[in-house]
């Protein structure tokens, strides 16, 4: 017969043996029992044969009293051992005897503590007592029963606990008589114990299943004793099954939580605090579920399949990523569920959610990497396909519709393949980015279209500087911009945009066109470029006049001041055109103001040294133009005056040369007239000689 060695759980000083219990759990594999276990404790008077009874019944090896050394304390504290060859897994607990003279005044305190611990931790409590104590008011077992009942009434809600009274040294008195007398004693003691206000005289049967058995004298009737102990042992076989000794027990807690539960209960008892078993149950469930969740998380993070998947996804997308990761996660979540199934449901569910959350945090980077690959590859293929469709001659709207729809479906299928079943993740963030980038690609196309249609033509119109420049620019702006916006709206249908989103994008295209025109206007209004065009315009007007007048014909000759004024007016018109952006077709007075300040003055006379036309001008006080916003102002009034001053200075040579040429022409014409008048006197040969001379002078 195999004897199981006992381990001291609580020593004589009340110290709980944490490390010893941990070793015990490992050695006996108690934690693997789940709910299939029972705990049996024995309490009773000192030297009443408790350890002997436990050893004989459960094949344990608790230390027994040596009769030759006299009666005395053998078991100190609380001992624990595995019962040998009993199904279910059964734990035996041997408690220090009550009414010990070794403890003296400390006896009552430890009695209550150990009794409370036995009632809190065990499924069956054996009460070892002499059969002759039944019916005696001063029997040794009577104080023990009072303690048991006081504890149960004060600290426990009604819950079935099996009390198995073992009557020792039974002789001739019929057992039925002893049972009747003992039950009467128990009922009296129970009734005499003060009732807490909440229980309202709850009957004994709501707290206990009372069982009574008797054993003969161990020393005088050893064979019979062992025979009846063997019968008693059979009562603990299948004890937790229906009809068994504790078949109706409730709220069983998993074996893996036993060390923590026992330690916490003993600590509460030692601290003399009220024992709240539901709270202990939640505490044990919390700690154990956290421990198990931590173990499963570690197993997941070191799982070879997961590590390979994590490594592979760093280099390229992995087909079947979502299903594979979900399967690995489910393996460890299922293991967690199996191991915590008997703990408090609310606690285990909360810790499962935490386990899942932590595991998903580990997975998130790889998942995002997968979707980033999916997004990037889809977008690249979209651009390639769109370009190919256009090269094949397909219209842009039709091409963008076909390509966007095809590749969005492909992206959605990829997201489904990468989905983690245990998460609520989806590819919406990357899907939105993909749509945004496709739209950006489309927007870039229409921006380029607008730029191509406007840029060069606007530059040409501004260079020309005609009176209708801004009207032409506005017409060009509206026609080309609205054409692009209309085509964009047709193409945008492919992306299921709402009207507000389409309006926003359309407005962006209009703003792009406007910004382009503003940029071109400001480029054209750079001081050097404006000054060059003004000089060119001035020169062209003078040249046009000169080319329109024959050297010999004076009928079309005009006053030089008028001619120069026309040239100045044409140059000043360029300045007024460049002074402001006029896309809104709002009337302004810029040209009138400039003419008023700059043209209603005398034309500069080259013969007047260091005197410029602008010398007598009054400066324009304001920095803005009336009826023109600061945003649309390109050249401020002061800028225009400064440019005009520079212009006047730079055309002085041009004016002087023009006047000189005109004087020479005038003199030629006058000489020719005189020659013609003398034809009659000198003859034709002389006239031809004079004309040739004049031509050479010209």
C-alpha positions as CSV (number, residue, x, y, z in Angstrom):
1,X,0.0,0.0,0.0
2,X,1.4,3.3,-1.1
3,X,1.6,6.0,1.6
4,X,1.5,9.7,0.6
5,X,3.8,11.9,2.5
6,X,2.3,14.9,4.2
7,X,3.4,18.6,3.9
8,X,3.0,21.2,6.6
9,X,0.7,23.9,5.2
10,X,0.6,26.1,8.3
11,X,3.2,25.8,11.1
12,X,2.6,26.0,14.8
13,X,3.1,29.8,14.7
14,X,0.5,30.3,12.0
15,X,2.9,30.9,9.1
16,X,1.6,29.8,5.7
17,X,4.0,27.7,3.7
18,X,3.7,29.2,0.2
19,X,6.8,27.6,-1.3
20,X,5.9,24.2,0.2
21,X,2.4,24.3,-1.3
22,X,3.8,25.3,-4.7
23,X,6.0,22.2,-4.6
24,X,3.1,20.1,-3.4
25,X,1.0,21.3,-6.4
26,X,3.7,20.4,-8.8
27,X,4.6,17.0,-7.3
28,X,0.9,15.9,-7.1
29,X,-0.3,17.6,-10.3
30,X,-3.3,18.7,-8.3
31,X,-3.8,21.8,-10.6
32,X,-4.7,19.5,-13.5
33,X,-7.7,18.2,-11.7
34,X,-10.0,21.1,-12.8
35,X,-13.2,20.7,-10.7
36,X,-12.7,16.9,-10.3
37,X,-11.4,16.9,-6.8
38,X,-12.5,16.9,-3.1
39,X,-10.9,18.3,0.0
40,X,-11.3,16.5,3.4
41,X,-10.3,18.0,6.7
42,X,-10.4,16.5,10.2
43,X,-10.8,18.4,13.4
44,X,-11.1,17.2,17.0
45,X,-9.6,17.0,20.4
46,X,-5.9,16.5,20.9
47,X,-4.7,12.9,21.0
48,X,-8.1,11.6,19.8
49,X,-6.4,9.7,16.9
50,X,-7.1,12.1,14.1
51,X,-3.8,11.5,12.3
52,X,-4.2,7.7,12.7
53,X,-7.7,7.9,11.2
54,X,-6.5,9.9,8.2
55,X,-3.6,7.6,7.5
56,X,-5.8,4.5,7.7
57,X,-8.6,5.9,5.7
58,X,-6.7,7.8,3.0
59,X,-3.3,6.0,3.0
60,X,-1.4,9.2,4.0
61,X,1.6,9.4,6.2
62,X,0.8,12.0,8.8
63,X,2.8,11.8,12.0
64,X,0.9,9.8,14.7
65,X,1.1,9.8,18.5
66,X,3.4,7.4,20.1
67,X,1.3,5.8,22.8
68,X,4.4,4.7,24.7
69,X,5.4,8.4,25.1
70,X,2.1,9.4,26.6
71,X,-0.6,11.7,25.4
72,X,0.5,15.0,24.0
73,X,0.5,17.3,21.0
74,X,1.6,15.4,17.9
75,X,0.2,17.5,15.0
76,X,1.2,21.1,15.1
77,X,-0.5,23.5,12.7
78,X,-2.1,22.2,9.6
79,X,-0.8,19.4,7.4
80,X,-1.9,18.4,3.9
81,X,-1.4,15.3,1.8
82,X,-2.7,13.6,-1.4
83,X,-5.0,10.7,-0.7
84,X,-3.7,7.6,-2.4
85,X,-5.7,5.8,-5.1
86,X,-9.0,7.6,-4.7
87,X,-11.1,8.9,-7.6
88,X,-11.6,11.8,-7.7
89,X,-8.4,13.5,-6.7
90,X,-8.7,13.9,-3.0
91,X,-6.7,16.1,-0.6
92,X,-6.5,15.2,3.1
93,X,-5.9,17.9,5.7
94,X,-4.9,17.1,9.3
95,X,-5.5,19.8,11.8
96,X,-3.9,20.4,15.2
97,X,-6.0,19.1,18.0
98,X,-8.2,21.4,20.1
99,X,-8.0,21.9,23.9
100,X,-4.3,21.5,23.8
101,X,-2.5,22.4,27.1
102,X,0.7,23.1,25.1
103,X,-0.9,26.3,23.7
104,X,-2.3,27.5,27.0
105,X,-4.3,30.7,26.6
106,X,-3.6,30.9,22.9
107,X,-5.6,27.7,22.4
108,X,-9.0,29.3,21.8
109,X,-7.7,31.7,19.2
110,X,-6.0,29.0,17.1
111,X,-9.0,26.7,17.5
112,X,-11.2,29.3,15.9
113,X,-8.7,30.1,13.2
114,X,-8.1,26.6,12.2
115,X,-11.8,25.6,12.4
116,X,-12.8,28.5,10.3
117,X,-10.1,27.6,7.8
118,X,-11.3,24.0,7.6
119,X,-14.9,25.1,7.0
120,X,-13.9,27.6,4.3
121,X,-11.5,25.3,2.4
122,X,-12.8,21.7,2.8
123,X,-15.8,19.9,1.1
124,X,-16.0,17.4,4.0
125,X,-15.1,18.1,7.6
126,X,-14.5,15.1,9.7
127,X,-15.3,15.7,13.4
128,X,-13.4,13.2,15.4
129,X,-15.0,12.6,18.8
130,X,-15.3,10.0,21.6
131,X,-18.6,8.2,21.5
132,X,-18.9,8.5,25.2
133,X,-19.0,12.3,24.9
134,X,-22.5,12.1,23.4
135,X,-25.0,13.7,25.7
136,X,-22.4,15.1,28.1
137,X,-22.7,18.8,28.8
138,X,-19.0,19.1,29.5
139,X,-17.8,16.8,26.8
140,X,-14.5,17.8,25.1
141,X,-16.2,18.0,21.6
142,X,-19.0,20.4,22.8
143,X,-16.9,23.7,22.7
144,X,-15.6,22.6,19.2
145,X,-19.2,22.3,17.9
146,X,-20.1,25.7,19.3
147,X,-17.1,27.2,17.5
148,X,-18.1,25.4,14.2
149,X,-21.7,26.7,14.4
150,X,-20.8,30.2,15.4
151,X,-18.4,30.5,12.5
152,X,-20.9,29.1,10.0
153,X,-23.7,31.4,11.2
154,X,-21.6,34.5,11.4
155,X,-19.5,34.3,8.3
156,X,-21.2,32.0,5.8
157,X,-24.3,32.2,3.8
158,X,-26.4,29.0,3.8
159,X,-24.4,26.6,1.7
160,X,-24.1,22.8,2.0
161,X,-21.1,21.6,3.9
162,X,-20.8,18.0,4.8
163,X,-20.0,17.3,8.5
164,X,-19.0,13.7,9.0
165,X,-19.0,12.8,12.7
166,X,-16.7,9.9,13.4
167,X,-17.5,8.3,16.8
168,X,-14.4,6.7,18.1
169,X,-14.0,3.6,20.4
170,X,-17.6,2.6,19.8
171,X,-18.6,-0.5,21.8
172,X,-22.0,-2.1,22.5
173,X,-24.4,0.9,22.3
174,X,-26.4,0.6,19.1
175,X,-25.2,3.2,16.5
176,X,-28.8,4.3,15.8
177,X,-29.2,5.3,19.5
178,X,-26.0,7.2,19.3
179,X,-27.0,9.0,16.1
180,X,-30.3,10.1,17.6
181,X,-28.7,11.4,20.8
182,X,-25.9,13.2,18.8
183,X,-28.4,14.8,16.4
184,X,-30.3,16.1,19.4
185,X,-27.1,17.6,20.9
186,X,-26.2,19.2,17.6
187,X,-29.7,20.8,17.2
188,X,-29.5,22.1,20.8
189,X,-26.0,23.6,20.2
190,X,-27.1,25.1,16.9
191,X,-30.2,26.7,18.4
192,X,-28.2,28.1,21.3
193,X,-25.8,29.9,19.0
194,X,-26.8,33.5,18.5
195,X,-28.4,34.2,15.1
196,X,-27.1,37.1,13.0
197,X,-29.9,39.5,12.1
198,X,-29.8,38.5,8.4
199,X,-30.5,34.8,8.9
200,X,-33.7,34.7,10.8
201,X,-33.2,31.3,12.5
202,X,-32.0,29.4,9.4
203,X,-32.3,25.6,10.1
204,X,-29.2,23.5,10.5
205,X,-29.9,21.5,7.3
206,X,-29.5,24.7,5.1
207,X,-25.8,24.8,6.2
208,X,-24.9,21.1,6.7
209,X,-25.3,17.7,5.5
210,X,-24.8,15.8,8.7
211,X,-23.4,12.2,8.5
212,X,-22.5,10.0,11.4
213,X,-20.4,6.9,11.6
214,X,-18.7,4.9,14.3
215,X,-15.4,3.0,14.6
216,X,-14.3,0.4,17.2
217,X,-11.2,0.8,19.4
218,X,-8.1,0.9,17.2
219,X,-5.8,-0.9,19.7
220,X,-8.3,-3.4,21.2
221,X,-10.2,-4.2,17.9
222,X,-7.6,-3.4,15.3
223,X,-8.8,-5.8,12.6
224,X,-12.4,-4.7,13.0
225,X,-11.3,-1.1,13.0
226,X,-9.4,-1.5,9.8
227,X,-12.4,-3.3,8.2
228,X,-14.7,-0.5,9.0
229,X,-12.1,2.2,8.0
230,X,-12.0,0.4,4.6
231,X,-15.8,0.8,4.4
232,X,-15.4,4.5,5.3
233,X,-12.8,4.9,2.7
234,X,-15.3,3.7,0.0
235,X,-17.6,6.6,0.9
236,X,-14.9,9.0,-0.5
237,X,-14.7,7.1,-3.8
238,X,-16.7,9.0,-6.4
239,X,-17.6,11.4,-3.6
240,X,-18.3,14.4,-6.0
241,X,-20.7,12.5,-8.3
242,X,-24.5,12.6,-7.9
243,X,-25.4,10.6,-4.8
244,X,-21.8,10.8,-3.5
245,X,-20.8,12.2,-0.1
246,X,-20.5,15.8,-1.5
247,X,-22.5,15.3,-4.7
248,X,-24.6,18.3,-4.0
249,X,-21.8,20.8,-3.4
250,X,-22.1,24.2,-5.1
251,X,-19.7,26.9,-6.5
252,X,-16.7,24.6,-6.9
253,X,-13.5,26.5,-7.8
254,X,-10.7,25.1,-10.0
255,X,-7.9,23.2,-8.5
256,X,-5.3,25.5,-10.0
257,X,-6.6,28.3,-7.8
258,X,-6.2,26.3,-4.6
259,X,-2.8,27.7,-3.5
260,X,-3.9,31.3,-3.9
261,X,-7.3,30.7,-2.3
262,X,-5.9,28.9,0.7
263,X,-3.2,31.5,1.3
264,X,-5.7,34.4,1.0
265,X,-8.3,32.8,3.3
266,X,-5.6,32.0,5.9
267,X,-4.3,35.6,5.7
268,X,-7.8,37.0,6.2
269,X,-8.4,34.7,9.2
270,X,-5.1,35.5,10.8
271,X,-5.8,39.3,10.4
272,X,-9.1,38.7,12.2
273,X,-11.0,40.2,9.3
274,X,-14.5,39.0,8.2
275,X,-14.1,36.2,5.7
276,X,-15.9,37.1,2.4
277,X,-15.7,34.0,0.4
278,X,-17.3,35.5,-2.8
279,X,-14.7,38.2,-2.7
280,X,-11.9,35.6,-2.2
281,X,-13.4,33.7,-5.2
282,X,-13.2,36.8,-7.4
283,X,-9.7,37.6,-6.2
284,X,-8.5,34.0,-6.9
285,X,-10.2,34.1,-10.3
286,X,-8.6,37.4,-11.1
287,X,-5.1,36.3,-10.3
288,X,-5.3,32.9,-11.9
289,X,-7.0,34.2,-15.1
290,X,-4.3,36.8,-15.3
291,X,-1.6,34.2,-14.9
292,X,-3.1,31.9,-17.5
293,X,-3.7,34.8,-19.9
294,X,0.0,35.8,-19.5
295,X,1.1,32.3,-20.2
296,X,-1.0,32.1,-23.3
297,X,0.2,35.5,-24.6
298,X,3.8,34.3,-24.1
299,X,3.0,31.1,-26.0
300,X,1.5,33.1,-28.8
301,X,4.3,35.6,-29.1
302,X,6.9,32.7,-29.3
303,X,4.8,30.5,-31.6
304,X,7.0,29.4,-34.5
305,X,4.2,29.7,-37.1
306,X,3.4,33.2,-35.9
307,X,7.1,34.3,-35.9
308,X,7.6,33.0,-39.4
309,X,4.4,34.8,-40.6
310,X,5.6,38.0,-38.9
311,X,9.0,37.7,-40.5
312,X,7.6,36.9,-44.0
313,X,5.3,39.9,-44.0
314,X,8.2,42.3,-43.5
315,X,9.4,41.5,-47.1
316,X,6.2,40.9,-49.1
317,X,2.5,40.4,-48.7
318,X,1.6,36.9,-47.4
319,X,-1.4,35.1,-49.0
320,X,-3.8,33.8,-46.4
321,X,-2.4,36.0,-43.7
322,X,-5.6,36.7,-41.9
323,X,-6.8,33.1,-41.8
324,X,-3.4,31.8,-40.6
325,X,-3.0,34.4,-37.8
326,X,-6.7,33.9,-36.8
327,X,-6.1,30.2,-36.5
328,X,-3.0,30.7,-34.3
329,X,-4.8,33.2,-32.1
330,X,-7.8,30.8,-31.7
331,X,-5.5,28.0,-30.6
332,X,-4.3,30.0,-27.6
333,X,-7.7,31.6,-26.8
334,X,-9.2,28.1,-26.8
335,X,-6.5,26.9,-24.4
336,X,-7.2,29.8,-22.2
337,X,-11.0,29.1,-22.2
338,X,-10.4,25.5,-21.3
339,X,-8.1,26.3,-18.4
340,X,-10.3,29.1,-16.9
341,X,-13.7,27.5,-17.6
342,X,-14.5,27.0,-13.9
343,X,-13.4,30.4,-12.6
344,X,-15.9,33.3,-12.1
345,X,-17.5,34.0,-15.5
346,X,-17.3,37.8,-15.3
347,X,-13.6,37.7,-14.3
348,X,-12.6,35.1,-17.0
349,X,-14.4,37.0,-19.7
350,X,-12.7,40.3,-18.7
351,X,-9.3,38.6,-18.7
352,X,-10.0,36.9,-22.0
353,X,-10.7,40.2,-23.5
354,X,-7.5,41.6,-22.1
355,X,-5.6,38.6,-23.5
356,X,-7.1,39.1,-26.9
357,X,-6.4,42.8,-26.8
358,X,-2.7,42.2,-25.9
359,X,-2.4,39.6,-28.6
360,X,-3.9,41.9,-31.2
361,X,-1.4,44.6,-30.2
362,X,1.3,42.1,-31.1
363,X,-0.4,41.4,-34.4
364,X,-1.2,45.0,-35.4
365,X,2.1,46.0,-36.9
366,X,2.1,42.9,-39.2
367,X,-1.5,43.5,-40.2
368,X,-0.9,47.1,-41.0
369,X,2.2,46.1,-43.0
370,X,0.0,43.7,-45.0
371,X,-2.6,46.4,-45.8
372,X,0.2,48.9,-46.7
373,X,1.5,46.4,-49.2
374,X,-2.0,45.8,-50.5
375,X,-2.7,49.6,-50.8
376,X,0.7,50.3,-52.4
377,X,0.5,47.4,-54.9
378,X,-3.1,48.2,-55.8
379,X,-2.4,51.9,-56.4
380,X,0.7,51.1,-58.6
381,X,-1.3,48.6,-60.7
382,X,-4.1,51.2,-61.0
383,X,-1.8,53.8,-62.4
384,X,-0.2,51.3,-64.8
385,X,-3.6,50.1,-66.0
386,X,-5.0,53.6,-66.4
387,X,-2.0,54.7,-68.5
388,X,-2.3,51.6,-70.7
389,X,-6.0,52.2,-71.3
390,X,-5.4,55.8,-72.3
391,X,-2.6,54.6,-74.7
392,X,-5.0,52.2,-76.3
393,X,-7.3,55.2,-77.1
394,X,-9.9,54.8,-74.4
395,X,-11.5,58.1,-73.2
396,X,-10.3,59.2,-69.8
397,X,-13.7,59.1,-68.0
398,X,-14.4,55.6,-69.2
399,X,-10.8,54.5,-68.4
400,X,-10.9,55.9,-64.9
401,X,-14.2,54.3,-64.2
402,X,-13.1,50.9,-65.4
403,X,-9.7,51.0,-63.6
404,X,-11.0,52.4,-60.3
405,X,-13.8,49.9,-60.0
406,X,-11.6,46.9,-60.9
407,X,-8.8,47.7,-58.5
408,X,-11.1,48.7,-55.6
409,X,-12.7,45.3,-55.8
410,X,-9.3,43.7,-55.9
411,X,-8.3,45.8,-52.8
412,X,-11.5,44.7,-50.9
413,X,-10.7,41.0,-51.7
414,X,-7.2,41.5,-50.3
415,X,-8.6,43.1,-47.1
416,X,-10.9,40.1,-46.6
417,X,-7.9,37.8,-47.0
418,X,-5.9,39.8,-44.4
419,X,-8.8,40.1,-41.9
420,X,-8.2,38.9,-38.4
421,X,-11.4,37.1,-37.3
422,X,-10.9,38.0,-33.6
423,X,-10.6,41.7,-34.3
424,X,-12.9,44.4,-35.5
425,X,-10.2,45.8,-37.8
426,X,-10.9,46.6,-41.4
427,X,-9.1,48.2,-44.2
428,X,-11.2,51.4,-44.2
429,X,-8.2,53.6,-43.4
430,X,-6.2,52.2,-46.2
431,X,-9.2,52.1,-48.5
432,X,-9.9,55.8,-47.9
433,X,-6.2,56.5,-48.6
434,X,-6.4,54.5,-51.8
435,X,-9.5,56.4,-53.0
436,X,-7.9,59.6,-52.0
437,X,-4.8,58.8,-54.0
438,X,-6.8,57.7,-57.0
439,X,-8.7,61.0,-56.8
440,X,-5.4,62.9,-56.4
441,X,-4.2,61.2,-59.6
442,X,-7.3,62.2,-61.4
443,X,-7.2,65.8,-59.9
444,X,-3.5,66.1,-61.1
445,X,-4.7,65.1,-64.6
446,X,-7.3,67.9,-64.7
447,X,-4.9,70.4,-63.0
448,X,-2.4,69.6,-65.8
449,X,-5.2,69.9,-68.4
450,X,-6.1,73.4,-67.0
451,X,-2.5,74.5,-66.8
452,X,-1.8,73.3,-70.4
453,X,-4.9,75.2,-71.7
454,X,-4.3,78.4,-69.8
455,X,-0.6,79.1,-69.0
456,X,0.9,79.9,-72.4
457,X,-2.2,81.7,-73.7
458,X,-2.5,83.8,-70.6
459,X,1.1,84.7,-70.9
460,X,0.6,85.8,-74.5
461,X,-2.5,87.9,-73.6
462,X,-0.6,89.6,-70.8
463,X,2.4,90.2,-73.1
464,X,0.1,91.7,-75.8
465,X,-1.4,94.1,-73.2
466,X,-4.4,95.0,-75.3
467,X,-7.4,96.9,-74.0
468,X,-9.5,93.7,-73.8
469,X,-6.7,91.6,-72.2
470,X,-8.6,90.8,-69.0
471,X,-11.9,90.1,-70.8
472,X,-10.1,87.6,-73.0
473,X,-8.4,86.1,-70.0
474,X,-11.7,85.8,-68.1
475,X,-13.3,84.1,-71.1
476,X,-10.4,81.7,-71.5
477,X,-10.5,81.0,-67.7
478,X,-14.2,80.2,-67.6
479,X,-14.4,78.1,-70.8
480,X,-11.4,75.8,-70.0
481,X,-12.0,75.6,-66.2
482,X,-15.6,74.7,-66.5
483,X,-14.9,72.1,-69.2
484,X,-12.4,70.4,-66.9
485,X,-14.8,70.6,-63.9
486,X,-17.6,69.1,-66.0
487,X,-15.4,66.2,-67.1
488,X,-14.1,65.7,-63.6
489,X,-17.7,65.5,-62.2
490,X,-18.4,62.7,-64.7
491,X,-15.3,60.8,-63.8
492,X,-15.9,61.3,-60.0
493,X,-19.0,59.2,-60.2
494,X,-16.6,56.2,-60.2
495,X,-15.7,56.9,-56.6
496,X,-19.3,57.2,-55.2
497,X,-18.6,60.8,-54.0
498,X,-21.5,62.7,-52.7
499,X,-22.5,66.1,-54.2
500,X,-20.7,68.0,-51.4
501,X,-17.4,66.2,-52.0
502,X,-17.7,66.7,-55.8
503,X,-18.3,70.4,-55.2
504,X,-15.3,70.6,-53.0
505,X,-13.0,69.0,-55.6
506,X,-14.5,71.1,-58.4
507,X,-13.9,74.2,-56.4
508,X,-10.3,73.1,-55.9
509,X,-9.9,72.9,-59.7
510,X,-11.3,76.4,-60.0
511,X,-8.9,77.6,-57.4
512,X,-6.1,75.9,-59.2
513,X,-7.0,77.8,-62.4
514,X,-7.3,81.1,-60.5
515,X,-4.0,80.6,-58.7
516,X,-2.4,79.8,-62.0
517,X,-3.7,83.0,-63.6
518,X,-2.7,85.0,-60.5
519,X,0.8,83.5,-60.7
520,X,1.1,84.4,-64.3
521,X,-0.1,87.9,-63.7
522,X,2.4,88.5,-61.0
523,X,5.2,87.0,-63.1
524,X,4.3,89.3,-65.9
525,X,4.1,92.2,-63.5
526,X,7.8,91.9,-62.5
527,X,9.3,95.4,-62.8
528,X,11.9,94.5,-65.5
529,X,9.3,92.7,-67.7
530,X,6.7,95.5,-67.4
531,X,9.3,98.1,-68.2
532,X,10.6,96.2,-71.2
533,X,7.0,95.8,-72.6
534,X,6.3,99.5,-72.0
535,X,9.4,100.5,-73.9
536,X,8.6,98.0,-76.7
537,X,5.1,99.3,-77.0
538,X,6.4,102.9,-77.1
539,X,8.9,102.0,-79.8
540,X,6.3,100.2,-81.8
541,X,3.9,103.1,-81.9
542,X,6.6,105.5,-83.0
543,X,7.8,103.0,-85.6
544,X,4.3,102.5,-86.9
545,X,3.9,106.2,-87.4
546,X,7.3,106.5,-89.1
547,X,6.5,103.5,-91.4
548,X,3.1,105.0,-92.4
549,X,4.6,108.4,-93.5
550,X,6.4,108.6,-96.9
551,X,9.6,110.6,-96.9
552,X,8.3,112.7,-99.7
553,X,4.6,112.9,-98.6
554,X,3.8,115.5,-95.9
555,X,0.0,115.1,-96.1
556,X,-0.1,112.6,-93.2
557,X,2.5,114.3,-91.0
558,X,1.3,115.0,-87.4
559,X,2.5,117.1,-84.6
560,X,5.3,115.2,-82.8
561,X,3.8,115.9,-79.4
562,X,0.6,114.1,-80.4
563,X,2.5,111.1,-81.7
564,X,4.6,110.8,-78.6
565,X,1.5,111.2,-76.4
566,X,-0.2,108.3,-78.3
567,X,2.9,106.2,-77.7
568,X,3.0,107.1,-74.0
569,X,-0.7,106.3,-73.7
570,X,-0.2,102.9,-75.2
571,X,2.7,102.2,-72.8
572,X,0.7,103.5,-69.8
573,X,-2.2,101.1,-70.8
574,X,0.2,98.2,-70.3
575,X,1.0,99.5,-66.8
576,X,-2.7,99.8,-65.9
577,X,-3.4,96.3,-67.2
578,X,-0.7,94.9,-65.1
579,X,-1.6,96.8,-61.9
580,X,-4.4,94.4,-60.9
581,X,-6.0,91.0,-61.4
582,X,-9.4,91.4,-62.9
583,X,-11.0,87.9,-63.0
584,X,-14.2,89.1,-61.3
585,X,-15.1,91.6,-64.0
586,X,-15.5,94.4,-61.5
587,X,-14.9,97.9,-62.9
588,X,-12.0,100.0,-61.5
589,X,-10.5,103.4,-62.0
590,X,-6.8,102.4,-62.3
591,X,-6.3,103.5,-65.9
592,X,-8.1,106.8,-65.2
593,X,-6.1,107.5,-62.1
594,X,-2.8,106.7,-63.9
595,X,-3.7,108.9,-66.8
596,X,-4.8,111.7,-64.5
597,X,-1.5,111.6,-62.6
598,X,0.9,110.7,-65.3
599,X,-0.4,111.8,-68.7
600,X,-1.9,115.2,-67.9
601,X,1.6,116.6,-67.8
602,X,3.9,117.9,-70.5
603,X,5.9,115.5,-72.5
604,X,9.6,115.6,-71.4
605,X,11.8,117.9,-73.4
606,X,15.2,116.3,-74.0
607,X,16.8,119.7,-74.2
608,X,16.0,120.2,-70.5
609,X,18.8,118.7,-68.6
610,X,18.0,116.7,-65.4
611,X,14.4,117.4,-65.8
612,X,11.9,114.4,-66.0
613,X,8.3,114.3,-66.7
614,X,7.6,112.9,-63.3
615,X,9.4,115.7,-61.4
616,X,6.3,117.8,-61.1
617,X,3.9,114.9,-60.2
618,X,2.2,114.6,-56.9
619,X,2.8,111.2,-55.3
620,X,-0.2,108.9,-54.9
621,X,-0.9,108.8,-51.2
622,X,-2.7,105.4,-50.9
623,X,-1.0,102.0,-51.1
624,X,-4.2,100.4,-52.6
625,X,-6.4,101.0,-55.6
626,X,-10.0,102.1,-55.0
627,X,-12.4,99.2,-55.8
628,X,-9.6,96.7,-55.9
629,X,-8.9,94.3,-53.0
630,X,-5.4,93.9,-51.7
631,X,-5.4,90.3,-52.8
632,X,-6.0,91.4,-56.4
633,X,-3.5,94.2,-56.3
634,X,-0.3,93.4,-58.3
635,X,1.3,96.8,-58.6
636,X,0.5,99.4,-55.9
637,X,0.2,103.1,-57.0
638,X,3.6,103.8,-55.7
639,X,5.0,100.9,-57.8
640,X,3.4,102.3,-60.9
641,X,4.8,105.7,-60.3
642,X,8.3,104.3,-59.8
643,X,8.0,102.2,-63.0
644,X,6.7,105.2,-64.9
645,X,9.6,107.3,-63.7
646,X,12.1,104.7,-64.8
647,X,10.3,104.3,-68.1
648,X,10.4,108.0,-68.9
649,X,14.1,108.1,-68.1
650,X,14.9,105.1,-70.3
651,X,12.9,106.4,-73.4
652,X,14.6,109.8,-73.4
653,X,17.2,108.6,-76.0
654,X,14.4,107.0,-78.0
655,X,12.4,110.3,-78.0
656,X,15.5,112.3,-79.0
657,X,16.3,110.0,-81.9
658,X,12.7,110.0,-83.1
659,X,12.6,113.8,-83.1
660,X,15.9,114.0,-84.9
661,X,14.6,111.6,-87.6
662,X,11.5,113.6,-88.0
663,X,13.4,116.9,-88.3
664,X,15.6,115.3,-91.0
665,X,12.5,114.1,-92.9
666,X,10.9,117.5,-92.6
667,X,14.0,119.1,-94.1
668,X,14.1,116.6,-96.9
669,X,10.5,117.2,-97.8
670,X,11.1,121.0,-97.8
671,X,14.1,120.6,-100.1
672,X,12.2,118.4,-102.4
673,X,9.4,120.9,-102.6
674,X,11.8,123.6,-103.5
675,X,13.3,121.4,-106.2
676,X,10.0,120.6,-107.7
677,X,9.1,124.3,-107.8
678,X,12.3,125.0,-110.0
679,X,11.7,122.3,-112.5
680,X,10.6,124.7,-115.1
681,X,13.7,126.8,-114.9
682,X,16.5,124.3,-114.9
683,X,15.0,121.3,-116.8
684,X,14.5,117.7,-115.9
685,X,18.2,116.8,-115.8
686,X,18.8,119.3,-113.1
687,X,15.8,118.0,-111.1
688,X,17.1,114.5,-111.2
689,X,20.4,115.7,-109.9
690,X,18.8,117.5,-107.0
691,X,16.6,114.4,-106.1
692,X,19.6,112.2,-106.1
693,X,21.3,114.5,-103.8
694,X,18.4,114.6,-101.4
695,X,18.1,110.9,-101.4
696,X,21.8,110.6,-100.5
697,X,21.2,113.0,-97.6
698,X,18.2,111.0,-96.4
